[in-house]
Amino acid sequence: MTKQNAKNGIEGEGSYSGTKAYNEQTAKFIKDGKVDKAAQEAKRALDSPEGAALKAAEAQGKAGGKAGRPK
């Protein structure tokens, strides 16, 4: 990071602070024992009326995004 970018808080494409925050929050989520509850909630959501929309969004994401372009 250049001095100018550091002064402006710009990190470029790779955000070190964003990665650090994500990793810390993920570790806390796991440590706090929230994974099983979240998994159960996700399963209930898939089995609910909104399940079809969630599965469609997953398929769209796997296909490469909004326009269906390959990743």
For each residue, the residues with C-beta under 8 A, 3 or more apart:
1: 5 6 10 11 12
2: 5 6
3: 6 7
4: 7 8
5: 1 2 8 10 11 12
6: 1 2 3 9
7: 3 4
8: 4 5
9: 6
10: 1 5
11: 1 5 14 15 16 17 18
12: 1 5 15
13:
14: 11 19
15: 11 12 18 19
16: 11 19 20
17: 11 20 21
18: 11 15 21 22
19: 14 15 16 22 23
20: 16 17 23 24
21: 17 18 24 25
22: 18 19 25 26
23: 19 20 26 27
24: 20 21 27 28
25: 21 22 28 29
26: 22 23 29 30
27: 23 24 30 31
28: 24 25 31 32
29: 25 26 32 34 35 38
30: 26 27 33 34 35
31: 27 28
32: 28 29
33: 30 36 37
34: 29 30 37 38
35: 29 30 38 39
36: 33 39 40
37: 33 34 40 41
38: 29 34 35 41 42
39: 35 36 42 43
40: 36 37 43 44
41: 37 38 44 45
42: 38 39 45 46
43: 39 40 46 47
44: 40 41 47 48
45: 41 42 48 50 51 54
46: 42 43 51 54 55
47: 43 44 51
48: 44 45 51
49: 52
50: 45 53 54
51: 45 46 47 48 54 55
52: 49 55 56
53: 50 56 57
54: 45 46 50 51 57 58
55: 46 51 52 58 59
56: 52 53 59 60
57: 53 54 60 61
58: 54 55 61 62
59: 55 56 62 63
60: 56 57 63 65 66 68
61: 57 58 65
62: 58 59
63: 59 60 68 70
64: 67 68 69 70 71
65: 60 61 68 69 71
66: 60
67: 64
68: 60 63 64 65
69: 64 65
70: 63 64
71: 64 65
